[in-house]
Structure formats: C-alpha cells, structure tokens
C-alpha cells in the first residue's frame, strides 16, 4: 500500500491522453498566436488560453458522453471547439 499514491501520480503523469491533449492545446495556441500575433506576452497568454479551453472542451465532451471523434480518450472535436472558444474569449477579455 505504500507505493499506491506514487503509482497513481505516475499513471496520471504518463497518460497518453494527457500528453496528446496538451500537445494539441499548445499547437492551437501557437497557431492562433501566429495568426493574430501581438508580442511575446500574447504568446504565453495564448498558450494558457489554448490549454484551459481544450481542457474545458475535453471535460464537456466527457460529461456529455459523446463517443464520436475520439482519439483514444481524447475528445478531439470538443477539445478543439473548447480551445477555439477559449482563445477567442481570452483575446476579448484580456487584450493586452
């Protein structure tokens, strides 16, 4: 029982779905920044906006029980929509 918390942390940290979701969210942030520009501060903010939006989209897809456009356990469609919404809202609410 001693190693159970460590095993749980490793299972989460090494989960392929976590790494794929993070890679997609960061890619969306970089692409959005490339499209909209705005300086180095905007790049960091866009990366955070992409991560938060993708995470919320992933959560919405999981809670809705959608089973289409999945890549493993990653809700590709919902995550992409969440990232797009998160990036647009981030620029509207936190412009500079």
PyMOL CGO cylinders between C-alpha atoms (Angstrom):
from pymol import cmd
from pymol.cgo import CYLINDER

trace = [
    CYLINDER, 0.00, 0.00, 0.00, 3.00, 2.25, 0.42, 0.3, 1, 1, 1, 1, 1, 1,
    CYLINDER, 3.00, 2.25, 0.42, 3.58, 2.84, -3.30, 0.3, 1, 1, 1, 1, 1, 1,
    CYLINDER, 3.58, 2.84, -3.30, -0.06, 3.34, -4.26, 0.3, 1, 1, 1, 1, 1, 1,
    CYLINDER, -0.06, 3.34, -4.26, -0.03, 7.15, -4.29, 0.3, 1, 1, 1, 1, 1, 1,
    CYLINDER, -0.03, 7.15, -4.29, 3.17, 7.14, -6.32, 0.3, 1, 1, 1, 1, 1, 1,
    CYLINDER, 3.17, 7.14, -6.32, 1.65, 4.70, -8.81, 0.3, 1, 1, 1, 1, 1, 1,
    CYLINDER, 1.65, 4.70, -8.81, -1.39, 6.95, -9.14, 0.3, 1, 1, 1, 1, 1, 1,
    CYLINDER, -1.39, 6.95, -9.14, 0.77, 10.00, -9.80, 0.3, 1, 1, 1, 1, 1, 1,
    CYLINDER, 0.77, 10.00, -9.80, 2.77, 8.08, -12.41, 0.3, 1, 1, 1, 1, 1, 1,
    CYLINDER, 2.77, 8.08, -12.41, -0.42, 6.83, -14.09, 0.3, 1, 1, 1, 1, 1, 1,
    CYLINDER, -0.42, 6.83, -14.09, -1.66, 10.41, -14.43, 0.3, 1, 1, 1, 1, 1, 1,
    CYLINDER, -1.66, 10.41, -14.43, 1.69, 11.92, -15.45, 0.3, 1, 1, 1, 1, 1, 1,
    CYLINDER, 1.69, 11.92, -15.45, 2.39, 9.26, -18.08, 0.3, 1, 1, 1, 1, 1, 1,
    CYLINDER, 2.39, 9.26, -18.08, -1.12, 9.05, -19.52, 0.3, 1, 1, 1, 1, 1, 1,
    CYLINDER, -1.12, 9.05, -19.52, -1.01, 9.30, -23.33, 0.3, 1, 1, 1, 1, 1, 1,
    CYLINDER, -1.01, 9.30, -23.33, -4.32, 11.20, -23.35, 0.3, 1, 1, 1, 1, 1, 1,
    CYLINDER, -4.32, 11.20, -23.35, -2.83, 13.92, -21.14, 0.3, 1, 1, 1, 1, 1, 1,
    CYLINDER, -2.83, 13.92, -21.14, 0.19, 14.34, -23.43, 0.3, 1, 1, 1, 1, 1, 1,
    CYLINDER, 0.19, 14.34, -23.43, -1.88, 14.31, -26.63, 0.3, 1, 1, 1, 1, 1, 1,
    CYLINDER, -1.88, 14.31, -26.63, -4.35, 16.83, -25.20, 0.3, 1, 1, 1, 1, 1, 1,
    CYLINDER, -4.35, 16.83, -25.20, -1.52, 19.09, -24.06, 0.3, 1, 1, 1, 1, 1, 1,
    CYLINDER, -1.52, 19.09, -24.06, 0.23, 18.87, -27.43, 0.3, 1, 1, 1, 1, 1, 1,
    CYLINDER, 0.23, 18.87, -27.43, -2.96, 19.70, -29.33, 0.3, 1, 1, 1, 1, 1, 1,
    CYLINDER, -2.96, 19.70, -29.33, -3.84, 22.58, -27.00, 0.3, 1, 1, 1, 1, 1, 1,
    CYLINDER, -3.84, 22.58, -27.00, -0.34, 24.06, -27.26, 0.3, 1, 1, 1, 1, 1, 1,
    CYLINDER, -0.34, 24.06, -27.26, -0.39, 23.66, -31.05, 0.3, 1, 1, 1, 1, 1, 1,
    CYLINDER, -0.39, 23.66, -31.05, -3.70, 25.52, -31.20, 0.3, 1, 1, 1, 1, 1, 1,
    CYLINDER, -3.70, 25.52, -31.20, -2.25, 28.27, -29.02, 0.3, 1, 1, 1, 1, 1, 1,
    CYLINDER, -2.25, 28.27, -29.02, 0.82, 28.64, -31.23, 0.3, 1, 1, 1, 1, 1, 1,
    CYLINDER, 0.82, 28.64, -31.23, -1.25, 28.61, -34.44, 0.3, 1, 1, 1, 1, 1, 1,
    CYLINDER, -1.25, 28.61, -34.44, -3.63, 31.22, -33.03, 0.3, 1, 1, 1, 1, 1, 1,
    CYLINDER, -3.63, 31.22, -33.03, -0.68, 33.37, -31.99, 0.3, 1, 1, 1, 1, 1, 1,
    CYLINDER, -0.68, 33.37, -31.99, 0.83, 33.01, -35.46, 0.3, 1, 1, 1, 1, 1, 1,
    CYLINDER, 0.83, 33.01, -35.46, -2.43, 34.14, -36.97, 0.3, 1, 1, 1, 1, 1, 1,
    CYLINDER, -2.43, 34.14, -36.97, -3.13, 37.04, -34.59, 0.3, 1, 1, 1, 1, 1, 1,
    CYLINDER, -3.13, 37.04, -34.59, 0.39, 37.99, -33.41, 0.3, 1, 1, 1, 1, 1, 1,
    CYLINDER, 0.39, 37.99, -33.41, 0.87, 40.54, -30.66, 0.3, 1, 1, 1, 1, 1, 1,
    CYLINDER, 0.87, 40.54, -30.66, 4.23, 40.07, -28.96, 0.3, 1, 1, 1, 1, 1, 1,
    CYLINDER, 4.23, 40.07, -28.96, 5.76, 37.60, -26.54, 0.3, 1, 1, 1, 1, 1, 1,
    CYLINDER, 5.76, 37.60, -26.54, 3.26, 38.23, -23.75, 0.3, 1, 1, 1, 1, 1, 1,
    CYLINDER, 3.26, 38.23, -23.75, 0.42, 37.30, -26.09, 0.3, 1, 1, 1, 1, 1, 1,
    CYLINDER, 0.42, 37.30, -26.09, 2.14, 34.01, -26.92, 0.3, 1, 1, 1, 1, 1, 1,
    CYLINDER, 2.14, 34.01, -26.92, 2.19, 32.95, -23.28, 0.3, 1, 1, 1, 1, 1, 1,
    CYLINDER, 2.19, 32.95, -23.28, -1.39, 34.02, -22.80, 0.3, 1, 1, 1, 1, 1, 1,
    CYLINDER, -1.39, 34.02, -22.80, -2.49, 32.21, -25.95, 0.3, 1, 1, 1, 1, 1, 1,
    CYLINDER, -2.49, 32.21, -25.95, -0.80, 29.02, -24.77, 0.3, 1, 1, 1, 1, 1, 1,
    CYLINDER, -0.80, 29.02, -24.77, -2.68, 29.25, -21.46, 0.3, 1, 1, 1, 1, 1, 1,
    CYLINDER, -2.68, 29.25, -21.46, -5.93, 30.07, -23.29, 0.3, 1, 1, 1, 1, 1, 1,
    CYLINDER, -5.93, 30.07, -23.29, -5.49, 27.04, -25.54, 0.3, 1, 1, 1, 1, 1, 1,
    CYLINDER, -5.49, 27.04, -25.54, -4.75, 24.73, -22.61, 0.3, 1, 1, 1, 1, 1, 1,
    CYLINDER, -4.75, 24.73, -22.61, -7.66, 25.94, -20.48, 0.3, 1, 1, 1, 1, 1, 1,
    CYLINDER, -7.66, 25.94, -20.48, -10.08, 25.94, -23.42, 0.3, 1, 1, 1, 1, 1, 1,
    CYLINDER, -10.08, 25.94, -23.42, -9.06, 22.47, -24.56, 0.3, 1, 1, 1, 1, 1, 1,
    CYLINDER, -9.06, 22.47, -24.56, -9.35, 21.16, -21.00, 0.3, 1, 1, 1, 1, 1, 1,
    CYLINDER, -9.35, 21.16, -21.00, -12.85, 22.59, -20.61, 0.3, 1, 1, 1, 1, 1, 1,
    CYLINDER, -12.85, 22.59, -20.61, -13.85, 21.22, -24.01, 0.3, 1, 1, 1, 1, 1, 1,
    CYLINDER, -13.85, 21.22, -24.01, -12.48, 17.81, -23.05, 0.3, 1, 1, 1, 1, 1, 1,
    CYLINDER, -12.48, 17.81, -23.05, -14.49, 17.94, -19.83, 0.3, 1, 1, 1, 1, 1, 1,
    CYLINDER, -14.49, 17.94, -19.83, -17.66, 18.96, -21.68, 0.3, 1, 1, 1, 1, 1, 1,
    CYLINDER, -17.66, 18.96, -21.68, -17.22, 16.09, -24.14, 0.3, 1, 1, 1, 1, 1, 1,
    CYLINDER, -17.22, 16.09, -24.14, -16.67, 13.59, -21.35, 0.3, 1, 1, 1, 1, 1, 1,
    CYLINDER, -16.67, 13.59, -21.35, -19.71, 14.81, -19.40, 0.3, 1, 1, 1, 1, 1, 1,
    CYLINDER, -19.71, 14.81, -19.40, -21.93, 14.76, -22.49, 0.3, 1, 1, 1, 1, 1, 1,
    CYLINDER, -21.93, 14.76, -22.49, -20.91, 11.18, -23.22, 0.3, 1, 1, 1, 1, 1, 1,
    CYLINDER, -20.91, 11.18, -23.22, -20.00, 11.95, -26.84, 0.3, 1, 1, 1, 1, 1, 1,
    CYLINDER, -20.00, 11.95, -26.84, -18.27, 8.97, -28.39, 0.3, 1, 1, 1, 1, 1, 1,
    CYLINDER, -18.27, 8.97, -28.39, -17.50, 10.27, -31.87, 0.3, 1, 1, 1, 1, 1, 1,
    CYLINDER, -17.50, 10.27, -31.87, -14.27, 11.88, -33.00, 0.3, 1, 1, 1, 1, 1, 1,
    CYLINDER, -14.27, 11.88, -33.00, -12.32, 10.35, -30.17, 0.3, 1, 1, 1, 1, 1, 1,
    CYLINDER, -12.32, 10.35, -30.17, -8.58, 9.76, -30.35, 0.3, 1, 1, 1, 1, 1, 1,
    CYLINDER, -8.58, 9.76, -30.35, -8.14, 7.21, -27.60, 0.3, 1, 1, 1, 1, 1, 1,
    CYLINDER, -8.14, 7.21, -27.60, -9.62, 9.01, -24.60, 0.3, 1, 1, 1, 1, 1, 1,
    CYLINDER, -9.62, 9.01, -24.60, -9.19, 12.49, -26.08, 0.3, 1, 1, 1, 1, 1, 1,
    CYLINDER, -9.19, 12.49, -26.08, -12.36, 14.29, -27.15, 0.3, 1, 1, 1, 1, 1, 1,
    CYLINDER, -12.36, 14.29, -27.15, -10.84, 15.77, -30.31, 0.3, 1, 1, 1, 1, 1, 1,
    CYLINDER, -10.84, 15.77, -30.31, -13.89, 17.73, -31.55, 0.3, 1, 1, 1, 1, 1, 1,
    CYLINDER, -13.89, 17.73, -31.55, -14.96, 19.04, -28.14, 0.3, 1, 1, 1, 1, 1, 1,
    CYLINDER, -14.96, 19.04, -28.14, -11.40, 19.89, -27.18, 0.3, 1, 1, 1, 1, 1, 1,
    CYLINDER, -11.40, 19.89, -27.18, -10.82, 21.73, -30.45, 0.3, 1, 1, 1, 1, 1, 1,
    CYLINDER, -10.82, 21.73, -30.45, -14.04, 23.71, -30.06, 0.3, 1, 1, 1, 1, 1, 1,
    CYLINDER, -14.04, 23.71, -30.06, -13.16, 24.49, -26.45, 0.3, 1, 1, 1, 1, 1, 1,
    CYLINDER, -13.16, 24.49, -26.45, -9.67, 25.65, -27.42, 0.3, 1, 1, 1, 1, 1, 1,
    CYLINDER, -9.67, 25.65, -27.42, -11.03, 27.89, -30.18, 0.3, 1, 1, 1, 1, 1, 1,
    CYLINDER, -11.03, 27.89, -30.18, -13.59, 29.41, -27.83, 0.3, 1, 1, 1, 1, 1, 1,
    CYLINDER, -13.59, 29.41, -27.83, -11.01, 29.80, -25.07, 0.3, 1, 1, 1, 1, 1, 1,
    CYLINDER, -11.01, 29.80, -25.07, -8.55, 31.54, -27.40, 0.3, 1, 1, 1, 1, 1, 1,
    CYLINDER, -8.55, 31.54, -27.40, -11.13, 33.95, -28.79, 0.3, 1, 1, 1, 1, 1, 1,
    CYLINDER, -11.13, 33.95, -28.79, -12.52, 34.76, -25.34, 0.3, 1, 1, 1, 1, 1, 1,
    CYLINDER, -12.52, 34.76, -25.34, -9.02, 35.18, -23.95, 0.3, 1, 1, 1, 1, 1, 1,
    CYLINDER, -9.02, 35.18, -23.95, -8.22, 37.81, -26.57, 0.3, 1, 1, 1, 1, 1, 1,
    CYLINDER, -8.22, 37.81, -26.57, -11.52, 39.59, -25.94, 0.3, 1, 1, 1, 1, 1, 1,
    CYLINDER, -11.52, 39.59, -25.94, -11.30, 39.62, -22.14, 0.3, 1, 1, 1, 1, 1, 1,
    CYLINDER, -11.30, 39.62, -22.14, -7.52, 40.14, -21.81, 0.3, 1, 1, 1, 1, 1, 1,
    CYLINDER, -7.52, 40.14, -21.81, -6.45, 42.04, -24.94, 0.3, 1, 1, 1, 1, 1, 1,
    CYLINDER, -6.45, 42.04, -24.94, -3.03, 43.40, -23.84, 0.3, 1, 1, 1, 1, 1, 1,
]
cmd.load_cgo(trace, "trace")
